[in-house]
Amino acid sequence: MGPMEELVSALKAGRPEAYERLVREYGDRLYRFGLRLAGPMWADDVAQEVLLRVFRSIGAYRPEGRFEAWLFSIANHVAIDFARRRRPERWSSARESEAEEPAPPDLLEDRERHVALLRAVERLPVEQKQVFLLREEAGLSFREIAEMLDCPINTALGRMHYAMENLRKALKAHGMR
């Protein structure tokens, strides 16, 4: 039995250490996923809701696919629900204040590039943003993404292509390559 099967088995058995491990291994990734898809106001709520749903529905999990695909499928639904609920807002100011602490000049350039990339991701159309985050943040395969979004694999690949083109254009407009 591999480490993932052990985790699933322990979760199904309701062992507290399994939930601690789930939070330790996936909590930050779920938070970042929620942050980028639903916004900072909802990131904690998204992560907590996903962990709660895993807790409630682990008995229904069948290991035909990867556990991460199942987990981020839940995260995708939760984040989209929260994103629909939130009022239109500008939330890049939270990121700007994060970037205000003093840093060495070479780190400033990296941080600037990172903030510009995050802003560009925020502005992607939701279908492109979903595929980009499911691929880059969740690490899912395009086949898993296509199944999750109930679309042909070529559609998922196309959305990723357009997302990357849009991100390249946004960074180029920002004077970055």
Backbone torsions as a table, in degrees:
resi	resn	phi	psi	omega
1	MET	NA	124.5	179.8
2	GLY	-78.0	173.1	-177.2
3	PRO	-60.2	-34.9	-179.0
4	MET	-71.5	-41.4	177.7
5	GLU	-62.8	-39.1	178.2
6	GLU	-61.9	-42.6	179.6
7	LEU	-62.3	-48.2	-178.8
8	VAL	-61.5	-44.3	179.6
9	SER	-61.0	-43.9	179.2
10	ALA	-66.5	-37.7	177.2
11	LEU	-63.6	-44.2	-179.6
12	LYS	-63.9	-31.8	179.3
13	ALA	-79.6	-7.3	177.3
14	GLY	75.6	26.0	-178.3
15	ARG	-78.4	126.6	-176.6
16	PRO	-56.2	-37.2	-178.7
17	GLU	-64.5	-25.8	177.8
18	ALA	-68.2	-40.0	178.3
19	TYR	-68.7	-36.8	176.2
20	GLU	-61.8	-42.5	179.2
21	ARG	-65.4	-41.6	178.0
22	LEU	-58.2	-46.8	179.4
23	VAL	-64.1	-44.0	-178.5
24	ARG	-63.0	-44.3	-175.0
25	GLU	-81.4	-29.7	-173.1
26	TYR	-121.6	-12.1	-175.8
27	GLY	-55.1	-49.2	-178.7
28	ASP	-65.2	-41.8	-180.0
29	ARG	-65.2	-40.0	177.9
30	LEU	-66.1	-38.8	178.1
31	TYR	-62.5	-48.8	-179.4
32	ARG	-62.3	-40.0	178.3
33	PHE	-60.7	-47.3	177.6
34	GLY	-63.3	-39.3	179.4
35	LEU	-59.3	-45.5	-174.1
36	ARG	-81.0	-26.7	-178.4
37	LEU	-95.7	-35.1	-176.2
38	ALA	-110.9	-19.4	179.5
39	GLY	105.2	162.3	-173.8
40	PRO	-64.5	-29.5	-179.0
41	MET	-63.6	-26.9	-173.9
42	TRP	-112.9	-4.3	-172.2
43	ALA	-57.2	-46.7	178.8
44	ASP	-63.1	-43.6	-179.3
45	ASP	-62.1	-40.2	179.0
46	VAL	-61.9	-50.9	-178.2
47	ALA	-58.9	-45.7	-178.7
48	GLN	-66.0	-41.4	179.8
49	GLU	-64.3	-39.9	178.7
50	VAL	-63.4	-46.8	-179.7
51	LEU	-62.1	-37.7	177.8
52	LEU	-64.9	-43.1	179.9
53	ARG	-66.7	-36.4	176.1
54	VAL	-62.1	-45.6	179.2
55	PHE	-56.9	-44.1	-176.9
56	ARG	-73.6	-32.8	-169.8
57	SER	-116.1	11.2	-178.7
58	ILE	-59.4	-30.4	178.3
59	GLY	-61.0	-27.2	-179.1
60	ALA	-87.3	-9.9	-178.2
61	TYR	-67.7	129.1	175.5
62	ARG	-117.2	130.1	-172.5
63	PRO	-76.8	36.1	176.5
64	GLU	-68.4	-40.0	178.5
65	GLY	-107.9	-174.9	178.8
66	ARG	-74.6	145.5	177.6
67	PHE	-58.7	-41.3	-179.1
68	GLU	-61.4	-36.8	178.4
69	ALA	-64.0	-42.5	178.2
70	TRP	-64.3	-45.9	-178.7
71	LEU	-60.4	-48.3	-177.5
72	PHE	-77.8	-17.0	170.2
73	SER	-65.0	-44.4	176.1
74	ILE	-62.3	-46.0	-178.8
75	ALA	-59.9	-39.8	179.3
76	ASN	-61.5	-46.8	179.9
77	HIS	-63.4	-45.3	-178.6
78	VAL	-63.4	-47.7	-177.8
79	ALA	-62.9	-40.4	178.5
80	ILE	-64.6	-41.2	176.7
81	ASP	-59.1	-46.4	179.7
82	PHE	-66.9	-39.2	179.6
83	ALA	-62.5	-36.5	178.6
84	ARG	-68.5	-33.3	-177.7
85	ARG	-73.5	-33.3	-170.9
86	ARG	-70.3	148.6	176.9
87	ARG	-77.0	150.1	176.5
88	PRO	-57.2	132.0	-177.2
89	GLU	-151.3	158.3	172.0
90	ARG	-99.4	118.1	-178.4
91	TRP	-118.4	13.8	176.7
92	SER	-72.4	-19.4	-179.7
93	SER	-61.9	-32.1	176.8
94	ALA	-63.3	-39.7	179.4
95	ARG	-70.5	-35.9	179.8
96	GLU	-62.8	-41.6	-179.4
97	SER	-67.7	-30.9	175.7
98	GLU	-62.8	-33.5	-175.1
99	ALA	-82.8	0.7	-174.8
100	GLU	-85.1	-13.8	-180.0
101	GLU	-68.2	146.0	-176.1
102	PRO	-61.9	140.1	179.0
103	ALA	-146.5	152.8	176.3
104	PRO	-58.7	150.8	-175.5
105	PRO	-53.2	-39.9	-179.0
106	ASP	-68.3	-32.6	176.9
107	LEU	-71.5	-32.7	178.7
108	LEU	-60.4	-42.0	-180.0
109	GLU	-65.0	-43.3	177.4
110	ASP	-61.7	-43.8	-178.3
111	ARG	-65.2	-41.1	178.2
112	GLU	-59.4	-44.4	179.3
113	ARG	-63.0	-42.4	-179.5
114	HIS	-63.7	-46.6	179.8
115	VAL	-63.3	-41.9	179.0
116	ALA	-62.8	-40.4	179.0
117	LEU	-65.1	-44.4	179.5
118	LEU	-60.9	-41.0	177.8
119	ARG	-64.1	-39.7	179.4
120	ALA	-65.4	-40.1	177.4
121	VAL	-62.5	-42.3	179.3
122	GLU	-56.5	-34.2	-174.4
123	ARG	-87.9	-4.4	178.6
124	LEU	-64.5	147.8	171.6
125	PRO	-57.9	148.3	-170.5
126	VAL	-57.4	-37.1	-179.0
127	GLU	-65.4	-39.6	178.4
128	GLN	-71.0	-40.8	-179.6
129	LYS	-62.3	-42.6	178.5
130	GLN	-57.2	-53.2	-177.2
131	VAL	-62.7	-44.1	179.8
132	PHE	-58.3	-48.2	-177.1
133	LEU	-71.2	-37.5	178.2
134	LEU	-65.1	-32.2	179.1
135	ARG	-81.0	-52.3	-171.7
136	GLU	-82.3	-39.2	-177.6
137	GLU	-88.5	-45.3	-176.4
138	ALA	-87.8	-19.9	178.5
139	GLY	72.8	26.4	-178.9
140	LEU	-81.6	155.4	176.0
141	SER	-77.8	162.0	178.7
142	PHE	-65.7	-31.4	176.3
143	ARG	-63.6	-44.5	178.8
144	GLU	-63.7	-40.9	179.7
145	ILE	-64.0	-44.8	-179.5
146	ALA	-61.5	-43.0	178.3
147	GLU	-63.4	-43.6	-178.0
148	MET	-62.9	-42.8	-176.9
149	LEU	-89.5	0.1	178.6
150	ASP	55.0	52.0	178.3
151	CYS	-138.7	160.9	176.7
152	PRO	-62.4	151.9	-178.9
153	ILE	-59.8	-35.2	178.9
154	ASN	-64.1	-31.3	176.8
155	THR	-67.2	-44.2	178.2
156	ALA	-62.1	-43.9	178.3
157	LEU	-62.9	-41.8	179.2
158	GLY	-63.1	-42.8	178.6
159	ARG	-62.6	-38.9	178.1
160	MET	-65.8	-41.4	178.6
161	HIS	-59.1	-48.0	179.9
162	TYR	-66.4	-36.2	176.9
163	ALA	-61.1	-46.4	-179.0
164	MET	-64.8	-40.1	177.2
165	GLU	-61.3	-46.2	179.6
166	ASN	-62.8	-39.9	179.1
167	LEU	-67.0	-41.9	177.6
168	ARG	-59.6	-45.6	-179.9
169	LYS	-62.4	-43.2	-178.2
170	ALA	-63.9	-42.3	-179.5
171	LEU	-70.8	-35.8	177.7
172	LYS	-64.9	-40.9	178.0
173	ALA	-64.4	-24.5	178.9
174	HIS	-87.9	5.5	-179.7
175	GLY	79.0	20.0	-179.8
176	MET	-120.1	156.5	178.6
177	ARG	-114.2	NA	NA
